Amino acid sequence: MRPYGGEADLQPIVNLLNACEAVDRLDSFYSTTALQQGLAEPGFDPIHDMRLWEDENNDLIAIGKLRIPSTSSETIDSHLWFQVHPRARHRNLEAEIIAWSESRLRDVERERQLPVKLRSSTCDHKHNRIAFLNNCGFTYERCFLTMVRSLTAPIPLPQLPTQFTVVDARSGFSIESWVEMFNQTFVDHWGFYRATVDQCKHGMSDPNYHPALDLVAIAPDGTFSAFCFCYINKEKNQAKGQTEGWISSLGTRRGFRRMGLARAMLLSGMHRLQAAGMSVAKLGVDTENPNFAQNLYESVGFTKARAKLTFVKTLS
């Protein structure tokens, strides 16, 4: 086990992750550009919150990465993502990764004097991973779906409430107002942690970021009331020979719900993806979303593609 060593590790990590994808077929794609962008996210410390494992030939065979929100107030809700090369699985590396993550989180617990929860996710058909997490003391907590919808089929026109307007990031809207809207939207949702202006600016620096796909609904009084952020991974589409776009984030601010804004923004995003040449739209949803988002997505033609289960372990 060793810490992340900087740019020299980017390509070996990508090679490891794509070797895992070739076996697991989870519809993932990795590149050094995307990896570097992710590791540079504000609040993430790759030196302390990531570890690499090598074999006797110094070949990279495993990676563990912790997400530890810096904005936690009452509980540190961390998430562990890890991958082990197919030829090195079930040889105790997985247990070493869990042990490292728990040790790191106990250091954080002492520093912040807050209780800690460790979460990890896996697809519902990965029975070995599920059994392993259960054996390590994790319990099932939540189910998330990836849903898909063809954009070649007719898409209804969005119907906004009277005097509401939709603008995109080409208008130069306030990032501070967007972040405030995002936080007010999701503060009552499971797993919420506050977004920051720095994180938002970092996302806008992504080479795949397109201002025309970053939509906001403006209320008559000027309040940012709802949003739909769409994303097209050009590298992945080119590598896989596809035209796929994502509804990455959709939400309605508290106080503006039950007005049809979510549906209007979703349809607006779908039209933008279609105009950008995409033939398929995907999105993720919490099956226990308190605002019944899954029902909304199904009502406009999205169907389940796969399911991911989240497990949790309380360390404190």
N, C-alpha and C positions, 0 to 999 in steps of 0.2 A: 504494500500500500504506500502511496506517496501523494503529495499535494499536486495540484495543477501547476504545470511548468510554463505557462504562457503560450504564445503563438505556435511554438514548435509542436504543441500537443493537439492543435486543432485538427489537422488531417488524420492523425491516428484515431482520434475520438470519432470523427465522421466515418472512418473505415469500420470501426467497431459497431457503431449504431446502424450503419447500412447492412452489415453482416447479420445483425440481429433481425432487421426488417426483412431480409431475404428469406428468413425462416418463419418469422412470426406473422408476416403479412398483415400489419396493422394499418396500412395505408399511410405510413409515415415516409418522410423524405428528409435527408440531412445534407447540408452543405457547409463548407467552412464559413461562408458569408453569413448564413442564418445563425450558425453556432456562435460566431463572434458577436453578433448583434445581441443574442440572448445573454451571453456571459457579461455583457457590458451594461445590463439593466441596472438602473439606480437602486441601491439597497441590497444588491447581491454581492457577496464577497466570495469570489471563486477560490481564494487561497484557503479560507477557513471552512467554506460550506460545500466544497466538492473534493472528492478523492478519486484517485485512479488506482487500478490494480494491474500488475504486469505478471507474466509468467517467467519461467527460468530463462527464456530467450529474449526477455525485455519487450515482448509483444503485449500490447494493451488488450486486456481480456475482460475488464469490468469497469463500470463508472457508477458513482453515487453522487447525487446532487440534492441538497436541501434548500427548500424555499422557507425562509424565516422572516416573516413580515416585520419590518421595523416600526410599524405603526400600531402594533398590538397594545391594548389598554388593560384588559383584564386577564386574558389568556394568550399564550403564545401558540398559535395554531400553525404548526409547521407541516410541510409536505415533503416526503422523500420520493424521488424518482430515481430508479436505478435500472441498469441493463448489464447482463452478463453474456459474454460470447457463447453461442450455442455449444461449442465444443468444451466449454468450461463450466457448464451449468451443473447444479446438484452435487458440487464438490466442496461445499461449505463456504464458498465465496459469498453467497447471498446472506448467510448468517453474519459474516464479517462486516458486510455493508450495514446491516441493521445495527450491529454493535457499535460501529463507528458513528452512525447517526445519533444513537442514543447518548453516547459519550459527549458528542458535540453539543447536543441539546441540554445536557445537564450543566455544561459550562455556561450556556446562555441563561439557563434557569437561575444559576447562582448570580450572574451578572445583573439580571433584570429583576430578580426576586418576584417572578411571576410563574404560575403553574404552566406546564407544557403538555401539549397534545401532539402526537406524531401521527400523520396520516400517510397512506400510500394507496395507489390505485392500480387496477389491472382490469383487463377485459374479462367479461363474464365467462368466456370459454377457456380461460387460462387456469385450469383446475389445479395444476401443480403450484402455481403462484398463490392462488387462494388458500390452498392447504398450508403452504409455507407461512403465509402471514398469520393464519389462525394459530399455527403452532408457536409463533413468536409472540403471541398475546394480543394480536389485533382482532377487532371485532367489526363486522359489517356495519356501515353507517349510512351509505347513500348510493343511489344509482343515477348515472348520467347517460343520456342517449346521444349518439350522433344521428342526425336525421338528414334526409336527402330529398331533393325535389328537382325534377327536370325544369329547365328554363325554356325549353322548346315548346312546352305546352303553354296555353294562354295564361297570362298573369293579370288578375283583376287590377283596375286602376285604383290607386289609393284615394281615399276620401278623408280629407282633413276636417277637423271641426272648424266652424266659421271663424275667419280672421286669423287662423293659425297659418304660418308659412314654414316652408322647409328651405334651409340653406345648407351649403356644404362648405368645407374648409377653404375652398378657393376664395370665399368672401372674407377670409381673415378673421373669423370669429374668435372671441376671447378664450384662450386656453384655460384661464382661471375659472371662467364661468362654466366651461365644459366639465372640468374636474369637480367643481362644486355640485353640478347637476348629477354627475355619475355617483358621487358619494351619497347624495340625498336619495338617489334611486335605489341603491343596493344596501343601504344601512340596515334594513330589516330582513335581509336575505342570509341564508346559511353560508358560512365560510367567508363572510365579508371582511375585507380589510381596506382601509382608506387608500385611495389612489392619491398620487401627488403630481404637482405640475411637472417636476423633473421626469417622472415616469411617462407622462403624456408626451412631453417633448422628445423623449427617447424613442417612443413608439413612432412618432412622426418622422424620425430620422431613418427608419427602416427603408432600405432600397425599394421594397415592395409597397410602401405606403403611397396611396393615391388620394389627393384631396377631394376629388369628385366622388369618392366612395365613403366619405366621412360626413354623415348627414345629421343635422340637428333640427328639431321642430321648435319654432319660436312662438310663444303665446302672444296674444294681442298687447300685453303690457311689457313685452320684451324678455320675459323669463324663458330661459332654456328649459323646455318641458319634456322633451323626449329625444332619443337618439338612435341611430342605426349606423354601426361602423362595419364596413365590408372590407374584405381582404382577398387579394389574389396573389398566390405564391407562384410567381412566374417561373422560377427555377424548377419547382416540382412539376408544374404543368408541362414544361418543355421536356423534362426527363421522362415523364410517364405518358407523353403524347395525349394529354387531356386538356379540357377547358373547364376547370372547376374553380368556383369562387366560394367564399365563406361569408355568412352573416356572423361576424366574430362577436359582436356585442350589440344587444338590443335592450332598451329599457325605457320606462316612463317614470318620471319624477313623482314622488308622493304628492298628492293633492291634484294631480292631473290624470289619474287613472280612471278607467271605466268611461272614457270619452272616445275610444276608437283610435287613439294615437299610436298604440303599439302596432295594431294591424296596418295602419297607414304607413308607418315608418318601415315595417317589414316589407310591405309591397313596394315601397319606394326603393329600398335597397335591392330587392330582386330585379326591378327594372334597371337599376344602374349596373348590376352585374351582367344582365342580358345585353345592355348597350355596350358593355366592354368586351363582348364576344364570348361570354361564358355560356355553356350549355347546361351546367349543373350547379346547383347551390346546396351547400351543406351548413349545418349549424349544430350547436350542442345545447342540451337542455337538462336541467335538474328535474327528475320525475316527480319531486315533491315541491317544485316551485310554488310559493304561496299564492301567486297570481295566475296559476293554471296556464303557464306559457305553452306547455305541450299541446293543450287543446287549441290554442291559437295557431300553432304551426301546422297541426293536422288539418285545420279548417281551410288552409290555403294550399294543401297538397303535399306537405312534407310527410315522409314515412321513416320508420326506424331503419337504420343501416347497421348499427352495432351498439352494444351497451358496455359501459365501464363502471366498475364497482369501486367505491372508496371505503377503505378500512381505517380504523383509528385505534390508537393505543395511548392511554393516559400515563405519562411518565411520573407525574408528581403525586 
